[in-house]
């Protein structure tokens, strides 16, 4: 396996960078609650404990609507991730049960229209999706796991048509080492789609610090795969021109923005905004950050990618 190459030079910060666009969002910052998530150009509030009913914010940052999700034959469903369809609708990775999150009995992808009305669901069977993305052709990509009580190998990535037909499955669990489920929870794992490419961040080993970055094309063919053990990136962004970024900030070490290339087996630190800005995701070819707003509110700011 090729060695992971990391730049030895820390890039300069960009204190004077000018945002392309800014807006203040109503998505709240509340202590001890999940942070607002940026998907498809808009903000969402969801987690599996406090915000079981997903809150959706419009493209102008204003609160849009609350969207409960449901799976057949289950009393309660929990939102694990959401993706925005090019037609304005949503796909939600959901697990469900009788009321206790420790007792999952159903798994699936819930489909909502642009107003948040549920139009259907995709039964994923024993496959439990925890991360989701929608590509330009409207295909739905899910990263997930299978309960360990069910014996046998399985693929951790599934591709569905907009109507719910399984089009393909990729990346066998057996291609990862023994240990935690590769799908990971929340920011530890991700699946992203942009520019005809799929990027997967998967756990890969016995600890949460052991991970891989994997690139697939729109047909699921493997383009590149590299280990990023020890990397602390918590937010990821895939731009329309095919650049995958990872972001991490700590009080002691400050912020780090890395550009990953699984095909070249490289991870290079690049210029980034000064704290307290933090990466939310990508929108087209631009990066979107969370920056301080008025009276502690959240402001979104669009910036061009850093020079390389």
C-alpha angles and dihedrals in degrees: 000000000000116000119253108250116213124186113250093208122080110224122234119258122246106232092157098046113134118225118233090214139357135192136168115235130208091219100120133232107223125175116249093011131106115275123245113273126219116220129162096347098312141079130253135186117208143130137155099258117032105016102042089149105067116234115213126202124202126241089264091058096252122129108268109179147314115252121197114197128213137191122201117266094011129107097209134023128195125209113230100170141347135210130194119234118221088241091059099260128114140235117206127198104220141176122194144188146148096300106292116091089214090064107062113180103162138037132187152120116272118212120212131181124232091276093052095255112146110242100176147315139240116230106220095184114206091353110098112202116211101165129036142184137176121219128215091265088056093249112148118230120197131188113202151133142243122232111262091232087071106079121219143058121290139176116257096208124059130186120208134183118242086260094054103260113145105241100176147332128220147182108042117230086232090065088068125069122257115278138067121012109275092225091073127190124276115319095002090077134026143172117205132180127200140131095015091304137107121211121195127192107195137176110245118185143006097311138051089240091064108085145146135216113216130186124203131178122236090273093053096255114149113251100171144341130195139167119241098185111173094015109134101201110145102176125048135193131189114197127211090251091057105262118141117204132187125198133199134169130184130175090238104041101028124219130332128191117190132189111215126202111181092184092057093035091233137135114185128183111234136186117289143176121279118257138299088045115097132189118259100175143275132300112192107312094337132089120233122213136190108234132174114282134188116309092355095307122143119261123192118214128189117213135178115252115270119262116265 
